[in-house]
Amino acid sequence: MLGAKVLGYEYSCNNNRLLNETGKLKFSNFEDSVKNMHGWLINLNLK
């Protein structure tokens, strides 16, 4: 599952960078994104 966590982290970073480039990224949205990704990883690990 370590690979899945790494891939999820990379996806999260790429997604946040894309949002930042469009000027829509807010710090609070960044935190929500991290929390959502963390939840996604937990769900993935439970399957």
Secondary structure, 3 states (H helix, E strand, C coil): CHHHHHHHHHHHHHHHHHHHHCCCCCHHHHHHHHHHHHHHHHHHHHC
